Amino acid sequence: MDLTIEDSLRLSSFLPVLLYFPFKKEKNIAKQVLFLFYAFVTIHSLLYALITFYFKEYSLIFNSFYIPIEFLLISYFFLKAVQNSVYQNFIKLISFLFIGVFITKSILFPSNDFDSIINGIESIIIIFFSISFFYETLKSPDRIFIDKDPFFWGISGFFLFFSISFFVFLLRQTYWDRPDFFFQYIYIHALSGILRNVICSIALLIKPYKEKVPDFA
């Protein structure tokens, strides 16, 4: 049986879960949250495959809950990446608003298709969170060994993935009717997901350097 790009994406999602256990004793919060995120991704992938096979008519309904849970887990990762209360409250506020928008849109404008609008909003928010983190991290004199910071690698993986997702979201608005775009979309999405998984795996492999978390003042 040939291995498709989507199969490669699913298999690469297992990698961070497996890499977490050898370093479990470190009790590093960045690695713990990444493990929770990838445990969710793995469980969702397995359940989605089963539901699609046995109850295909409910697969889209089940899959619609993926984005809000994914967003909350990633937001929690950012929340733990900084200590400044103002920035933490900002993340909480944006997360609350995003979930509110998701629930409102799901109730008032239900759709049987992939919700590209919600996906686009999620991508913009995560990109903004990432750029803010990079800016404050690079200008902080206390943050010298960023390559030894699991948060840096995890956020780099999310930034890359959602930047590509947003680019594809823009293309989707124009080229979705083209017969070959769907296959291009699947390929680009899967490739960006594999890259994210590899980068986040680095976060689980490195030994964190003991230093201060930047104060977003």
C-alpha atoms as one frame of an Amber mdcrd trajectory, in Angstrom:
protein
   0.000   0.000   0.000   1.403   3.396  -1.015   1.988   5.962   1.708   0.184
   9.224   0.890   1.174  12.703   2.080  -1.812  12.641   4.451  -0.636   9.328
   5.912   2.788  10.896   6.453   1.136  13.790   8.292  -0.753  11.443  10.611
   2.364   9.378  11.323   4.443  12.491  12.033   1.840  13.567  14.618   2.758
  10.502  16.670   6.407  11.566  16.858   6.057  14.317  19.529   3.895  12.009
  21.658   6.558   9.292  21.584   9.400  11.747  22.218   7.734  13.167  25.316
   8.033  10.053  27.471  11.871   9.784  27.602  11.949  13.382  28.943   8.849
  13.162  31.124  10.871  13.470  34.354  11.988  16.975  33.383   8.472  18.259
  34.170   8.965  21.102  31.712   5.688  22.982  31.187   6.366  23.670  27.494
   6.900  19.971  26.810   3.864  19.024  28.904   1.554  21.338  26.945   2.985
  20.156  23.627   2.325  16.584  24.730  -1.301  17.478  25.544  -1.675  19.131
  22.154  -0.296  16.181  20.213  -2.165  13.660  22.342  -5.326  15.502  21.320
  -4.274  15.563  17.652  -3.528  11.839  17.740  -6.775  10.870  19.475  -8.797
  13.120  17.167  -7.148  11.616  14.095  -7.953   8.071  15.219 -11.550   8.873
  16.192 -12.125  10.821  12.981 -10.930   7.869  10.906 -13.284   5.520  12.772
 -16.276   7.873  12.558 -15.647   8.503   8.856 -15.549   4.762   8.230 -18.595
   3.740  10.294 -20.672   6.943  10.564 -19.595   9.094   7.648 -22.643  11.381
   7.911 -21.412  12.563  11.334 -17.752  13.036  10.418 -18.010  16.758   9.597
 -19.928  17.467  12.792 -17.250  15.689  14.821 -14.447  17.430  12.939 -15.974
  20.884  13.552 -14.930  20.664  17.215 -11.269  20.295  16.272 -10.502  23.985
  15.670 -11.751  25.427  19.012  -9.969  22.746  21.061  -6.804  23.153  18.978
  -6.959  26.924  19.448  -7.429  26.691  23.232  -4.484  24.317  23.616  -2.199
  26.521  21.514  -3.361  29.647  23.367  -2.555  27.897  26.643   0.925  27.201
  25.272   1.400  30.924  24.634  -0.067  31.698  28.046   2.657  29.608  29.682
   5.382  31.043  27.443   5.209  34.467  29.156   4.760  35.741  32.680   3.510
  39.277  32.172  -0.060  39.486  33.447  -1.131  42.044  30.845  -0.126  39.805
  27.965  -1.652  36.764  29.668  -4.963  38.602  30.128  -4.832  39.649  26.486
  -4.446  36.011  25.408  -7.370  35.033  27.650  -9.547  37.802  26.194  -8.756
  36.895  22.588  -9.379  33.210  23.344 -12.752  34.029  24.904 -13.738  36.169
  21.905 -12.636  33.513  19.423 -14.689  30.800  21.127 -17.621  33.220  21.231
 -17.320  33.852  17.495 -17.049  30.118  16.822 -20.164  29.284  18.853 -22.164
  32.182  17.377 -21.241  31.290  13.813 -21.954  27.595  14.408 -25.448  28.400
  15.710 -26.474  31.202  13.355 -24.650  30.055  10.211 -24.230  26.263  10.398
 -22.267  24.737   7.560 -21.755  21.205   6.301 -18.411  22.154   4.816 -14.985
  23.059   6.189 -15.220  26.470   7.874 -12.454  28.397   6.148 -13.465  31.698
   7.793 -12.938  30.395  11.337  -9.722  28.749  10.183  -8.551  32.065   8.718
  -9.330  33.945  11.949  -7.499  31.322  13.990  -4.457  31.604  11.724  -4.336
  35.407  12.042  -4.522  35.242  15.848  -1.788  32.604  16.182   0.445  34.511
  13.749  -0.042  37.676  15.826   0.709  35.822  19.075   3.851  34.353  17.503
   5.206  37.632  16.132   4.603  39.314  19.507   6.475  36.519  21.268   9.419
  36.657  18.838   9.666  40.446  19.078   9.720  40.521  22.867  12.004  37.495
  23.088  14.635  38.838  20.698  14.770  42.246  22.366  14.988  40.784  25.888
  18.560  40.815  27.301  17.648  37.839  29.512  16.793  35.667  26.535  20.176
  34.716  25.080  19.935  30.976  24.481  16.652  30.923  22.589  17.681  27.752
  20.779  17.555  26.004  24.181  14.003  27.158  24.856  11.232  24.599  24.079
   8.718  27.457  23.897  10.727  29.052  21.079  10.728  25.869  19.012   7.078
  25.105  19.695   5.953  28.601  18.750   8.182  28.485  15.655   6.379  25.328
  14.570   2.950  26.873  15.121   3.990  30.101  13.385   5.178  28.248  10.293
   2.066  26.076  10.117  -0.462  28.875  10.543   1.399  31.244   8.213   1.135
  28.657   5.454  -2.486  27.924   6.458  -3.371  31.595   6.133  -1.693  31.796
   2.729  -3.698  28.767   1.593  -6.833  30.360   3.080  -6.318  33.387   0.819
  -5.764  31.180  -2.217  -8.875  29.176  -1.350 -11.072  32.247  -1.767  -9.947
  32.603  -5.389  -9.026  29.158  -6.689 -11.346  26.743  -4.855 -13.433  26.164
  -8.011 -10.409  24.966  -9.934 -10.503  21.151 -10.205  -6.825  20.718  -9.300
  -6.757  23.129  -6.333  -8.217  20.665  -3.827  -5.294  18.276  -4.302  -2.810
  21.153  -4.089  -4.524  22.313  -0.888  -4.271  18.845   0.670  -0.591  18.578
  -0.245   0.374  22.027   1.080  -1.624  21.545   4.288  -0.082  18.134   4.943
   3.457  19.332   4.196   3.105  22.320   6.542   1.732  20.002   9.226   4.705
  17.663   8.871   7.122  20.594   9.192   5.274  21.799  12.321   5.491  18.324
  13.858   9.215  18.060  13.153   9.955  21.497  14.639   7.826  20.783  17.718
   9.685  17.486  18.094  12.885  19.509  18.438  11.240  21.324  21.362  10.773
  17.970  23.075  14.336  16.831  22.397  16.349  19.819  23.608  17.442  20.308
  27.197  16.003  23.630  28.391  18.408  26.348  29.462  17.561  27.780  32.877
  16.786  31.434  32.263  14.109  33.996  32.861  10.915  34.196  30.808  10.668
  37.652  29.164   8.484  40.204  30.870   6.104  41.648  28.250   5.945  45.053
  29.902
